[in-house]
Structures are given as C-alpha cells and as structure tokens.
C-alpha cells in the first residue's frame, strides 16, 4: 500500500450537519403551554406586589420625591424670585438641561410658566394622590373633592395662559355671531 492510498478506516467521519438557521425564542404566548405563560408574567407580578406594599406602607417612589422637590423649588421661586438659593438652583437646572442639548431660552420660558402655575399644579398633584389612595383603599369614606380654585388656570402677568403662545382674548363672547352671506354664485 502506498502512502497516497486512503484507508477507509482512518478517514474521519463527518459529524451531523449543524442547522444553518434556528428559529428564535417565541415571545408570544400564543400556542405556548400555560406553565410557560406564567413565567412570562412572573416579573410583572413581583413588581406589582412590591408597588402595592410600597403604597400600603406610604413609601414614596423616586418620582414622588422628585415631584415634591420640584414643587418646593417652584414655591420658593414664586415666593422669593430674587433670593440667591432658588435662583442658583434654577440656573443649575437650566445648565443641566443645556448639557442635555435643550435650548436655554426655552428652558427659562418653561420654568417661568411652571412658577406661574406652581400653586395650581401642587394642589392638583395632592388631590390626585389623595384620590388614588381613596380609590385603591376600596373607596372607603366620602369621595375626595377637587378644590374649587384649581378649576381656574392661572395666567401669566401679561394675561396669556401658561403652555400656550396665544394672545389674551378680549372680553366678550368667545365667537362673535356671524351671519352667513348668501353665495354670489346662486344669484347669477
């Protein structure tokens, strides 16, 4: 036998061919066994239990703390606009938003509108929290009522409403009565 002859016993056999494409894991619950569907909801259920326990204990979330801090800042800016501490904090806020590529002039405008609405928005936030606590507690006791003054939206010093660019409306009816003039096409 020469060295060029291949011995069939020494030739390595090819293993099973790997599939070229395998389908991805199914994210839909359709057609899946019930036990697998339970696994998909496990994290949501754990988070719901944590959230319910936090609400029952009265523990504020990070969003609640941030909103309370925002209202405290807005109250201090409304009460003492020229005090150095609130002004420094406002400038720091504008600077941080500037680093995040927001327009500084627009940021100043939005903050000014928030100062105008500070009391109104705080009362609305507190009412919403009280109402949700009442609702989540099984609607025990009388339903909390929204304070009457919060139905009026505060206005800027020039009379325009915050969050709008509209000029103040002159006093009088909202839409003056208009008579429709007959079409000139029908007369001809």
C-alpha positions in Angstrom: 0.0 0.0 0.0 1.4 3.4 -0.9 1.2 6.4 1.3 -1.2 8.1 -1.1 -3.8 5.4 -0.7 -6.6 6.4 1.7 -7.6 3.8 4.3 -11.3 3.9 4.8 -10.9 3.1 8.4 -8.7 6.1 9.2 -10.8 8.6 7.3 -12.6 10.8 9.9 -16.3 10.7 9.5 -18.2 14.0 9.2 -20.4 14.7 12.2 -24.0 15.7 12.0 -24.6 18.9 10.0 -25.4 21.9 12.1 -28.5 23.7 11.1 -27.9 26.9 9.2 -30.7 28.8 10.9 -32.7 28.2 14.0 -35.9 30.0 14.9 -35.7 32.5 17.7 -37.4 32.0 21.0 -41.1 32.7 20.9 -42.1 35.9 22.7 -45.7 35.4 22.1 -47.9 33.4 24.5 -49.9 32.0 21.6 -49.6 28.3 21.4 -47.4 28.0 24.5 -48.2 25.8 27.4 -49.8 27.5 30.4 -46.7 27.0 32.7 -44.6 28.9 30.2 -47.1 31.8 30.1 -46.9 32.0 33.9 -43.1 32.5 33.6 -43.6 35.5 31.3 -45.8 37.3 33.9 -43.6 36.4 37.0 -41.6 39.6 37.0 -44.6 41.8 36.5 -46.3 40.1 39.4 -43.4 40.5 41.7 -43.2 44.2 40.8 -46.9 44.7 41.3 -46.6 43.2 44.8 -43.7 45.5 45.6 -45.6 48.5 44.3 -48.7 47.5 46.4 -46.6 47.0 49.5 -44.9 50.4 49.0 -48.2 52.1 48.6 -49.6 50.4 51.7 -46.6 51.5 53.7 -46.8 55.0 52.3 -43.3 54.9 50.9 -42.7 57.5 48.2 -41.2 56.4 44.9 -38.3 58.3 43.3 -40.8 60.1 41.1 -42.8 61.2 44.1 -39.7 62.6 45.8 -38.6 64.3 42.6 -42.0 65.9 42.1 -42.1 67.1 45.7 -38.6 68.6 45.3 -39.8 70.3 42.1 -42.8 71.8 43.8 -40.6 73.0 46.7 -38.3 74.7 44.2 -41.2 76.3 42.3 -42.8 77.6 45.6 -39.5 79.2 46.6 -39.1 80.8 43.2 -42.6 82.1 43.3 -42.3 83.4 46.9 -38.8 84.9 46.6 -37.7 85.2 43.0 -34.6 87.2 43.8 -33.3 85.1 46.7 -29.9 83.7 45.9 -30.5 80.0 46.7 -33.6 79.4 44.5 -32.0 81.5 41.7 -28.8 79.4 41.9 -30.8 76.2 41.8 -32.8 77.5 38.8 -29.6 78.4 37.0 -28.2 75.0 37.7 -31.3 73.3 36.3 -31.1 75.4 33.1 -27.4 74.5 32.9 -28.1 70.8 33.3 -30.8 70.9 30.6 -28.4 72.8 28.4 -25.9 70.0 28.7 -28.7 67.7 27.6 -29.0 69.8 24.4 -32.2 71.7 25.4 -32.5 75.4 24.3 -31.7 77.6 27.4 -34.1 80.3 26.4 -37.0 77.8 26.0 -36.0 76.2 29.3 -36.2 79.6 31.0 -39.6 80.1 29.5 -40.9 76.7 30.6 -39.6 77.3 34.1 -41.3 80.7 34.2 -44.6 79.1 33.2 -44.1 76.4 35.9 -43.6 79.2 38.5 -46.8 80.8 37.4 -48.6 77.5 37.8 -46.8 76.4 41.0 -49.7 76.6 43.5 -52.2 75.2 41.0 -50.1 72.2 40.0 -49.2 71.4 43.6 -52.9 71.4 44.6 -53.7 69.2 41.6 -50.9 66.7 42.4 -52.0 66.4 46.1 -55.6 65.9 45.0 -54.6 63.2 42.6 -52.6 61.4 45.2 -55.5 61.6 47.7 -58.0 60.4 45.1 -55.8 57.4 44.1 -55.3 56.5 47.8 -59.1 56.6 48.3 -59.7 54.6 45.1 -57.0 52.0 45.9 -58.3 51.7 49.5 -61.7 50.4 48.3 -63.4 53.8 48.1 -64.0 53.9 51.9 -65.4 57.1 53.2 -66.5 60.2 51.2 -65.0 60.8 47.8 -62.3 63.5 47.9 -63.4 66.6 46.1 -61.2 68.8 44.0 -60.8 72.3 45.4 -62.8 74.9 43.5 -59.9 77.3 42.9 -58.0 74.7 40.9 -60.5 74.8 38.1 -59.2 78.3 37.2 -56.0 78.1 35.3 -53.5 80.8 36.4 -52.3 83.2 33.8 -49.0 84.9 33.1 -48.6 88.6 34.1 -49.4 89.7 30.5 -52.7 87.7 30.6 -51.7 84.8 28.5 -52.1 81.2 29.7 -49.1 79.1 30.5 -48.2 76.5 27.9 -49.7 78.5 25.1 -48.4 81.1 22.8 -51.8 82.8 22.3 -52.5 86.4 23.0 -55.1 87.1 25.7 -58.7 87.1 24.4 -60.5 90.4 24.5 -63.6 90.4 26.8 -66.9 89.4 25.2 -68.4 86.3 23.7 -66.0 83.7 22.6 -67.2 83.7 19.0 -69.0 86.7 17.7 -72.2 85.9 15.9 -71.7 85.7 12.2 -74.3 85.9 9.6 -73.7 83.7 6.6 -73.8 85.8 3.5 -75.6 84.1 0.6 -73.4 82.8 -2.1 -72.9 85.1 -5.1 -72.9 82.0 -7.4 -76.6 81.3 -6.7 -77.6 84.9 -7.7 -76.2 84.8 -11.2 
